[in-house]
Amino acid sequence: MKFSEYEYKELDFKDIQKQVENFTNTLKKTNDLNEAMKIIHAYDALYRDVDTQQTLCSIRHTQDVSDAYYEQQSGVWDEQAPVLQASFQLFEKCLLRHPYWKKWNYQLLISMA
């Protein structure tokens, strides 16, 4: 696939924050490895999608700084990225501080490969 064929889509940042918050709260409550793996895989897919869209915006804005659309989108990312990163960090702290983390760690790493 050529870079030009990748679709950039505007994201609903409030919805993403809600999803991450739901992942975090659900993870806090579970002691079940299978449920934790589903949550972590869903979080990972969301994180990758967000990261891809931010990267696409950044590259396209860098390629043509006169493009008003990507200039505007770049400004949105400048405002929203720190907020999203804070949400992502809360999820990751929750995972690493989970009482079952040591028990799950090896199995989770294998499932993510």
N, C-alpha and C positions, 0 to 999 in steps of 0.2 A: 504494500500500500504506500502510495506517495504521501508526503507530508501534506500537500495541498488537499488531499482527499479526507483528511481528518476533520471531522465536524466540530466546530466550537459551539458550545451551547451555554447560554447564561444560566447560572445556578440560583436556586432559591436558598440563600444562605440561612435564613431563619429555619427553614425546613431541615437543612443539614444539621444545624445545631440541635434541633429537637430530636432528630434521629440518633445523633451521638449521645445525647442526654438519655434517651430511652435505652440505648445499648449499655450505657454505664450503669443505669439503675437496675436493669435486668441482670447484668453480670454480677452486681453486688449481692443480689438475692439468690443466685444459683450456686449449688454445690455439685451440679451434674456436669460432667465433662462434655458429654454430647451437646448439651444446651450451650455450654460455654463456647464450644467450637463453632456452633452455628452463629452465635453472636459475634465472635471474633472474625469469622469469614465475612459476615455481612459488613462489619466495621471496615475490614480491609478493602472490600470491594468499593465501598463508599469513599474511603480515603484515596484509593487509586484514581477513582473518577474525578474527584476534586483536584488532585494533584495534576492529572492530565489536562483538565480544563485550564488550570492556572498556567501551566507550561505552554499550552497552545496560545493563550492570550499573550503571554510574555514574548514568545518568539515572534508572533505575528506583529505585535507592536514594535518590536525591535527591528523587524524587517522593513517596516514602513511607518516611521514616526509621524507622518502626516495623515495617517488614516484616523479620522475622527472617532470612528466606532471603537477601535482598539485602544485609542487614547482614553476614551471614556471608561471602557472596561478595565483598563489598567488601573485607573483611579479607584474603581469599585474594589478591585482585588487589594490595592494598597490599604483600603479601609477595612475590608472584611477578613483578610488573611490572618491578621493577629488574633482576631476573635475566634476564628475557626481553630487556629493552632491551640488556643487555650482550651477549647472543648476537646480536641484530640488528646492533649496532654492529660486532661482529667480522666479520660477513658484509659489511657495507658498506665497512669498511676494506679487506677482502680485495679487493673489487671495484675500489675506487678505486686500490689499490696494484698491481693486476694489471699485468704487463708489457704486455699488449695493450689496456689501458684506453683509451689515446688512439686506437688504431686502431678499437676497438669503439664508443666513446662516441657518435658521431653516429648510427650504425645502431641502437644500443640505444635511444637517445632517440626515434627515429622509430617503432620497434616498440612502445614503451610508450604512444604517443599514442592 
